[in-house]
Amino acid sequence: MSSIDMRTESQQILERIDERFLAAVHALLKTYEHQDDPIVGYDLHGNPKTAEATMDEYERRLERVQQGEYLTVEELKKEAKLWLKPTE
């Protein structure tokens, strides 16, 4: 079967499948499309994080640290004590 035939047949099949299966196929296609920028993790809301986006974020964080924007261990310990206090 030629690639043209497979594309035509795939389009016809996509027109007939139910919404749940269509969503699964769509997710598979999007993952394949971004194969050159693999998914390396997920955020707290379940959204995928690509390698490129993750590296960009790490570079921004490193720049902030190099500019002195960070907490020392002592500062973090003080802040952590506030997290543990019961709210009134």
Backbone bond lengths (Angstrom), bond angles and torsions (degrees), N, CA, C in turn:
res aa  C-N    CA-C-N  psi(-1)  N-CA   C-N-CA  omega(-1)  CA-C   N-CA-C  phi
1 M - - - 1.448 - - 1.531 107.28 -
2 S 1.306 117.30 131.63 1.466 121.43 -178.89 1.531 110.01 -76.74
3 S 1.335 115.49 164.34 1.466 118.51 179.22 1.528 110.58 -65.94
4 I 1.323 117.78 -32.34 1.472 120.47 177.02 1.525 110.06 -64.10
5 D 1.339 115.92 -43.65 1.468 120.38 178.07 1.529 111.01 -62.70
6 M 1.337 115.99 -42.70 1.469 119.42 -179.69 1.525 111.02 -64.69
7 R 1.331 117.87 -40.32 1.460 120.67 178.43 1.534 111.02 -63.67
8 T 1.333 115.90 -43.98 1.465 120.47 -179.96 1.524 110.28 -62.99
9 E 1.324 116.17 -47.43 1.460 119.96 -179.67 1.528 110.89 -64.65
10 S 1.330 117.46 -40.28 1.472 121.08 179.18 1.513 110.89 -61.61
11 Q 1.321 117.36 -42.36 1.462 120.39 178.29 1.527 111.23 -62.30
12 Q 1.320 116.36 -39.42 1.467 120.20 179.00 1.527 110.51 -65.84
13 I 1.314 116.54 -41.38 1.469 120.35 179.08 1.530 110.32 -65.03
14 L 1.336 116.60 -42.74 1.464 120.41 -179.97 1.520 112.10 -59.65
15 E 1.315 116.69 -31.13 1.464 120.35 178.46 1.521 111.96 -68.47
16 R 1.337 117.39 -22.15 1.464 120.68 -174.75 1.528 114.87 -101.83
17 I 1.328 118.97 -15.40 1.473 119.61 -174.16 1.520 111.59 -78.86
18 D 1.347 115.62 158.11 1.466 120.09 -179.31 1.533 110.60 -76.66
19 E 1.337 115.55 169.14 1.466 121.86 -173.75 1.523 112.81 -63.01
20 R 1.336 118.05 -40.26 1.471 120.72 -179.17 1.515 111.20 -62.82
21 F 1.339 116.13 -45.33 1.460 118.95 -179.62 1.526 110.24 -69.61
22 L 1.319 116.97 -35.48 1.461 120.68 176.78 1.536 110.33 -60.54
23 A 1.324 117.06 -41.29 1.462 120.94 178.43 1.529 110.67 -62.84
24 A 1.330 117.37 -39.87 1.460 121.02 178.70 1.526 110.99 -66.08
25 V 1.315 116.93 -43.03 1.468 121.25 178.34 1.527 109.77 -63.55
26 H 1.322 116.20 -42.27 1.461 120.62 179.07 1.528 111.11 -60.28
27 A 1.334 117.06 -45.03 1.466 121.26 178.95 1.528 110.53 -61.95
28 L 1.311 116.30 -41.68 1.464 120.95 178.08 1.524 110.94 -62.00
29 L 1.323 117.15 -45.10 1.461 121.27 179.83 1.525 111.65 -64.67
30 K 1.333 117.50 -40.99 1.465 120.49 179.31 1.526 110.32 -65.06
31 T 1.329 117.19 -39.90 1.456 120.74 177.85 1.524 110.20 -63.41
32 Y 1.322 116.43 -44.68 1.462 120.64 179.27 1.528 110.99 -63.35
33 E 1.320 116.25 -40.08 1.459 121.42 -178.56 1.534 111.13 -61.35
34 H 1.317 117.55 -33.53 1.461 122.33 -178.17 1.520 111.80 -98.33
35 Q 1.305 117.31 23.19 1.454 121.52 -176.62 1.530 111.72 -61.90
36 D 1.336 118.16 -31.17 1.451 120.13 178.68 1.525 111.57 -73.00
37 D 1.314 118.58 -14.29 1.457 124.22 174.46 1.525 106.66 -127.89
38 P 1.328 116.48 82.25 1.469 120.00 -170.94 1.519 113.59 -64.37
39 I 1.311 114.50 153.81 1.456 122.03 174.48 1.523 107.07 -78.57
40 V 1.339 116.31 126.21 1.461 120.49 -176.60 1.527 112.69 -112.12
41 G 1.326 117.13 -3.26 1.453 120.61 179.69 1.515 110.46 174.16
42 Y 1.320 114.67 -172.22 1.463 120.72 -178.25 1.521 109.06 -137.29
43 D 1.323 116.72 149.29 1.456 119.99 177.39 1.534 108.87 -81.95
44 L 1.320 116.06 -177.12 1.466 120.56 -176.63 1.515 113.67 -65.28
45 H 1.335 117.34 -16.31 1.461 121.70 -179.11 1.527 111.82 -100.99
46 G 1.341 116.99 5.82 1.455 120.81 178.47 1.516 114.65 85.90
47 N 1.327 117.56 7.96 1.464 120.64 178.30 1.526 109.76 -80.98
48 P 1.323 117.49 137.22 1.465 119.50 -178.76 1.523 112.57 -67.71
49 K 1.330 115.67 145.96 1.465 122.72 175.95 1.530 107.09 -115.51
50 T 1.318 116.45 120.26 1.464 120.23 -179.65 1.525 109.80 -82.76
51 A 1.333 115.01 162.54 1.459 120.32 179.48 1.522 110.73 -59.71
52 E 1.316 117.34 -44.45 1.465 120.61 -178.11 1.527 111.40 -63.75
53 A 1.319 117.43 -45.91 1.463 120.81 179.65 1.527 110.66 -64.47
54 T 1.319 117.31 -37.80 1.458 121.67 179.45 1.524 110.39 -66.02
55 M 1.327 117.05 -44.13 1.462 120.30 177.85 1.524 111.05 -63.03
56 D 1.322 117.21 -40.37 1.468 120.61 177.11 1.522 110.68 -59.15
57 E 1.335 115.90 -44.36 1.469 120.77 179.34 1.528 110.57 -63.23
58 Y 1.328 117.81 -44.12 1.462 121.22 179.50 1.529 111.06 -62.76
59 E 1.323 117.04 -39.07 1.460 120.42 178.46 1.530 110.82 -64.88
60 R 1.348 116.93 -40.94 1.469 119.93 176.86 1.529 110.84 -63.04
61 R 1.317 116.97 -41.15 1.467 120.61 179.00 1.527 110.97 -64.97
62 L 1.333 116.82 -42.35 1.455 121.07 179.08 1.526 110.73 -61.76
63 E 1.322 116.86 -41.89 1.465 120.46 177.36 1.518 110.78 -60.47
64 R 1.327 117.41 -41.76 1.464 121.03 179.54 1.525 110.71 -63.82
65 V 1.320 117.22 -40.71 1.460 120.62 178.00 1.525 109.94 -64.55
66 Q 1.326 116.81 -43.52 1.463 120.38 179.65 1.523 111.86 -63.78
67 Q 1.328 117.38 -24.19 1.461 122.17 177.79 1.532 111.60 -89.27
68 G 1.323 116.31 3.38 1.458 120.39 177.16 1.511 114.96 89.55
69 E 1.320 118.30 10.24 1.462 121.60 179.86 1.527 110.04 -91.64
70 Y 1.331 115.28 86.46 1.461 120.29 178.10 1.521 109.03 -159.54
71 L 1.323 116.08 168.40 1.456 122.17 175.34 1.519 108.76 -104.82
72 T 1.328 116.41 139.85 1.457 119.75 172.09 1.531 107.70 -77.51
73 V 1.305 116.50 168.76 1.463 120.39 178.90 1.530 109.51 -62.00
74 E 1.318 116.34 -40.47 1.465 120.11 179.77 1.529 110.71 -62.87
75 E 1.338 117.45 -43.65 1.469 121.27 178.44 1.527 111.23 -63.11
76 L 1.312 115.62 -39.31 1.458 120.24 179.12 1.524 111.15 -65.86
77 K 1.331 117.13 -39.92 1.466 120.63 177.93 1.534 110.84 -62.11
78 K 1.342 116.34 -42.09 1.468 119.96 177.71 1.521 110.63 -62.43
79 E 1.325 115.78 -43.66 1.462 119.79 -179.98 1.527 110.99 -65.40
80 A 1.328 116.24 -38.44 1.469 120.49 -178.72 1.527 111.20 -63.92
81 K 1.318 116.85 -33.16 1.468 119.58 177.96 1.523 110.58 -61.96
82 L 1.327 116.83 -34.34 1.469 120.75 178.07 1.522 111.43 -67.93
83 W 1.317 116.83 -32.13 1.467 120.64 179.93 1.509 111.09 -66.06
84 L 1.336 115.97 -31.18 1.463 120.92 -173.44 1.532 112.97 -87.74
85 K 1.334 117.12 -11.90 1.464 119.31 -179.59 1.535 109.34 -71.79
86 P 1.326 116.28 134.27 1.473 118.24 177.29 1.524 110.49 -68.35
87 T 1.295 115.23 143.63 1.461 120.10 177.86 1.513 109.51 -83.00
88 E 1.306 115.91 146.35 1.473 119.53 -177.93 1.485 110.92 -106.94
